[in-house]
Amino acid sequence: MSHKPAGSRKPGEAHELALSGVSVRYGESVAVADASLTFTGGEINAVVGPNGAGKSSLLLAAYGSVAAKGRVTLDGEEVGGLSAARRAGRGLALVPQGRQIFPRLTVRENFQVMADTLGLPRGEVESALDRFPVLRERARALAGVLSGGEQQMLAVSRALMGSPKALLLDEMSTGLAPLIVAELMDTARRLAEDGTVVVVVEPSIGAIRDRLDRGYVLLRGQASDPVEGGRDLDAAYQRAMGVTVAGRPEDAVRQAVSPQGGT
């Protein structure tokens, strides 16, 4: 039986990932509070917020790695009740913080493990090696000896095996050189233009704001309304962060989307 990629679609068709009323709790602590966000293919989406804002929890809730309330739909299909493995089979891919590569395996072996897990043909390994030229050059190197940028390229290329419908990137640019970030963002742009949902989650977007099309500010687990354009999103974030820490989070997210910085 031939493998049908999870992201199979008609040419030019953009995918959509929607979260509605999503909440995540860890005991008595609320990490995400009734957040509703919609991400579409054709553009690079972002979620920006300070450390502890709930960004990683939001992605993990979308992917199914943490228990969450609310709805998660992919191309209109409810996937919120599925395990992370089954959501991956439906077309969700996540590159988490820390990358979670296999450091004692070679680059090629990292891809082979993913191909075996997903039941992908051998050609997918070769395609993954070719996605970033340095990975082909380093195919026999142990993943653990790669530079941080090379490891991130490995993690992204591995996540793209099987042609997912949506790619979630948790702090992709942290600690990386600008040239590496630019190369990763070039890949994100090509994916978006092909209809793949691309979501970049970062604590700061100053270095990539000109690459972003749309996004949300997340503060204390609460999401703003969508903001169009990376520069406006960065400005909205800076306005929101200007609200006193002692203030209510709902005031801060209102501040984020107010053009004049008012309530």
C-alpha positions in Angstrom: 0.0 0.0 0.0 1.4 3.4 -0.9 1.7 6.1 1.7 -0.6 9.1 1.3 1.1 12.1 3.0 -0.9 13.6 5.8 -0.8 17.0 4.0 -2.3 15.8 0.8 -4.5 18.5 -0.7 -5.5 20.1 -3.9 -2.9 22.5 -5.4 -3.2 25.9 -3.9 -5.5 24.8 -1.1 -4.5 26.4 2.3 -4.9 24.4 5.5 -6.4 25.9 8.7 -5.7 25.1 12.4 -8.2 26.6 14.8 -8.3 26.6 18.6 -11.5 27.6 20.3 -11.8 28.2 24.1 -8.7 26.3 24.9 -7.6 26.2 28.5 -4.7 24.4 30.2 -4.3 23.9 33.9 -1.4 22.4 35.9 -3.0 21.8 39.3 -4.3 25.1 40.5 -2.2 27.1 38.1 -3.8 28.3 34.8 -1.4 28.2 31.9 -3.9 29.0 29.1 -7.2 30.6 29.7 -10.0 30.2 27.2 -7.8 31.1 24.2 -9.2 31.2 20.7 -6.8 31.5 17.8 -7.0 30.7 14.1 -4.0 30.0 11.9 -4.1 29.6 8.1 -1.8 28.5 5.4 -0.4 31.0 3.0 1.0 33.2 5.7 3.5 32.9 8.6 1.6 33.1 11.9 3.2 34.0 15.3 2.3 33.9 18.9 4.5 36.2 21.0 4.6 36.6 24.8 7.1 36.7 27.7 8.4 33.6 29.4 5.6 32.0 31.5 2.9 33.5 29.3 1.6 30.0 28.3 3.0 29.8 24.8 4.5 26.3 25.0 1.4 25.1 26.8 -0.8 26.4 24.0 1.3 24.5 21.4 1.3 21.4 23.4 -2.5 21.6 23.8 -2.9 22.0 20.0 -0.6 19.0 19.5 -2.2 16.9 22.2 0.7 16.5 24.5 -1.1 18.0 27.5 -4.6 17.7 28.8 -6.7 20.7 27.7 -10.3 21.9 27.5 -11.8 23.5 24.4 -11.8 22.6 20.7 -9.0 22.0 18.3 -9.8 21.6 14.6 -7.6 20.9 11.6 -9.3 21.8 8.3 -12.6 21.8 10.1 -12.1 18.3 11.5 -12.2 18.0 15.3 -8.9 16.5 16.6 -9.1 17.7 20.2 -10.1 14.3 21.4 -7.2 12.5 19.7 -3.8 11.5 21.2 -0.7 13.4 20.0 0.3 10.4 17.9 -3.1 10.4 16.2 -3.0 14.1 15.6 0.4 13.7 14.0 -1.2 11.1 11.7 -3.8 13.7 10.8 -1.2 16.2 9.8 0.1 18.1 12.9 3.8 18.5 13.4 5.6 20.0 16.4 9.2 21.2 16.9 9.3 21.6 20.7 11.8 23.6 22.7 15.0 21.5 23.1 14.4 20.0 19.6 14.2 16.4 21.1 16.5 14.9 18.5 18.4 11.6 19.1 22.0 12.8 19.9 23.6 9.4 19.7 22.2 8.6 16.3 23.5 10.1 13.0 21.6 12.7 11.1 20.5 10.1 8.6 19.5 7.7 11.4 17.3 10.4 13.0 15.4 10.7 9.7 15.2 6.9 9.3 13.6 6.5 12.7 11.0 9.0 11.8 10.4 7.3 8.4 10.0 3.9 10.1 7.6 5.4 12.7 5.4 7.0 10.1 5.7 4.2 7.6 7.2 6.5 5.0 9.1 5.4 1.8 12.9 5.5 1.7 12.8 8.5 -0.5 11.5 10.6 2.4 14.8 10.2 4.1 16.7 11.5 1.1 14.3 14.4 0.8 14.8 15.3 4.4 18.6 15.3 4.0 18.2 17.6 1.0 16.0 20.2 2.7 19.0 22.0 4.1 22.3 21.4 2.3 24.3 21.2 5.5 22.3 18.1 6.6 23.4 16.2 3.5 27.0 17.2 4.2 26.6 16.0 7.9 24.5 12.9 7.2 27.0 10.6 8.9 27.7 12.9 11.9 26.1 12.2 15.3 23.3 14.6 15.9 24.7 15.4 19.3 27.9 17.0 17.8 26.0 19.4 15.4 25.9 23.1 16.1 22.7 24.5 17.6 21.6 25.8 14.2 22.3 22.4 12.5 20.3 20.7 15.2 17.4 23.0 14.7 17.5 22.4 10.9 17.5 18.6 11.7 14.5 19.0 14.0 12.5 21.1 11.4 13.4 18.8 8.5 12.4 15.7 10.5 9.1 17.3 11.5 8.3 18.0 7.8 8.6 14.3 6.9 5.3 13.1 5.6 4.2 16.6 4.5 2.2 17.8 7.5 -0.7 20.2 7.2 0.5 22.3 10.1 3.9 22.9 11.6 4.3 24.3 15.1 7.6 25.8 16.0 8.4 26.5 19.7 11.1 29.2 20.0 12.7 28.2 16.8 15.2 31.1 16.7 16.4 31.1 20.3 20.2 31.2 20.5 20.7 30.9 16.8 22.8 33.1 14.5 20.9 35.5 12.3 21.9 33.7 9.1 20.6 30.4 10.4 17.3 32.1 11.5 17.0 33.6 8.0 17.4 30.2 6.4 14.8 28.6 8.7 12.4 31.5 8.0 13.0 31.0 4.2 11.9 27.4 4.6 8.9 28.6 6.7 7.9 31.0 3.9 8.0 28.3 1.2 5.9 26.0 3.4 3.3 28.7 4.0 3.1 29.6 0.3 2.4 25.9 -0.4 -0.6 26.1 2.0 1.0 24.6 5.1 0.0 26.2 8.4 3.2 27.6 10.0 3.0 28.9 13.6 6.1 30.4 15.1 6.1 30.9 18.9 8.7 33.3 20.3 9.3 35.5 23.4 10.5 38.3 21.1 10.0 38.8 17.4 12.2 41.8 16.7 14.6 39.8 14.6 11.9 38.1 12.5 9.0 40.6 12.5 9.4 41.5 8.9 8.9 37.9 8.0 5.6 37.6 9.8 2.1 38.1 8.3 -0.2 37.7 11.3 -0.2 36.8 14.9 -1.4 37.1 18.5 0.0 38.4 21.8 -0.3 36.0 24.7 0.0 37.3 28.3 -0.8 35.2 31.4 -2.5 32.6 29.3 -4.8 35.1 27.5 -4.7 35.8 23.8 -5.2 39.1 22.1 -7.3 39.5 18.9 -5.3 38.8 15.8 -2.9 41.5 14.6 -2.0 41.8 11.0 1.7 42.3 10.0 4.8 41.6 12.0 5.7 45.2 12.7 2.2 45.9 14.1 2.3 42.7 16.1 5.7 43.7 17.6 4.3 47.1 18.5 1.2 45.5 20.0 3.4 43.3 22.2 5.5 46.3 23.3 2.3 48.2 24.3 1.0 45.2 26.2 4.2 44.8 28.1 4.0 48.4 29.1 1.0 47.6 31.2 2.0 47.2 34.9 2.7 43.6 35.9 0.2 44.1 38.7 -2.5 44.9 36.2 -5.1 42.5 35.0 -4.1 40.3 32.0 -7.3 41.1 30.2 -6.3 44.8 30.3 -2.9 43.9 28.8 -4.4 42.0 25.9 -6.8 44.8 25.2 -3.8 47.2 25.2 -2.1 44.9 22.7 -4.7 45.5 20.0 -5.5 49.1 20.6 -3.8 51.3 17.9 -3.5 54.1 20.4 -2.5 51.9 23.3 -5.7 52.7 25.2 -8.3 50.4 26.7 
